[in-house]
């Protein structure tokens, strides 16, 4: 998910730069304890299955119809569509690392420094949660890249991704609190052509992906509140190759430039220089590729997709420094249009405002919806479809009431000018004490 620059970013500053964030971090510990209990359940299941093999002929366990061959208990490969929990594929919670990049210059000492190594070790559980979420993201997105085709509805595409994420994290998010243990970190953005961000179908949406479309696929996966935010772009005609290449190159530049003590404005300048060195010919007209100047990367905090710092994607005087321990979503957007987005169309994405004042609500439907949102999603962004699947009905009046009371934030779709094309790539990086880890890196992007 992207943040909007300028006034929007300032608004978010006041929203997120507050003690509330600390409370959420504690919430994450609570969730972790419960997730642990869940894992025990899984182990029990495994034990049952393991026990079933030798006793297959015995009276005790007749439930499993499969003729136990040898010891095919634990799945060792992902299915198609992806439905195997990654915790089954990686025993002992050892998930693949992202791409580790050594710090440079004055920070080179960190790689071997004892104190930094100790700090790194202390953060191990959180790093592991990020790696688990990243592995889910990779497996689901690689399936999506293979299977998304023109002719599919946006609804089936979004649900395909979300079914995958929920299955692989092992949390369907139907019971209260379950979606807070692990699952979607934010809704699946499927933003097409001049729409750059924050579009996902609402109920009844009949939109069909077209062969000439450029679609940004932006979804988040979280484990215990550690959110991996990563996005890619799909196009089916070669004329868009340069647009996608520009944005991929720009995002990789941002990822490369990011580091401890680096100023975010300098990262923005490097991104813009690379982005705007490209041009793209579409239907016979050549366009310069522009960075969308009012979209930003951002820090990620526990259960909070938009932290307190922004990473511009154009040259900026912002002197804010990246710091040890920060988690950044480095995302860039290129456009053949104005390089500037505005809000348009029906809203689908929302999130609870973390530190909202206690507003007395007159509308009872708003009150009950607020309770559902708080218990189900906490401060994780959600979309209308997520309310639908929980069985919520006729909630729109209440939802709008919560937005107008400042308790819930709406994230309307963000669009450049009509007939333009936009693309996005995004990675999540951890500025670990010893090394920069591009947690969401895969062999796809
Ligand atoms: Co983002």
Boltz pocket constraint, residues with backbone or C-beta under 6 A from the ligand:
constraints:
  - pocket:
      binder: B
      contacts: [[A, 1], [A, 2], [A, 3], [A, 229], [A, 296], [A, 297], [A, 305], [A, 329], [A, 331], [A, 426]]
      max_distance: 6.0
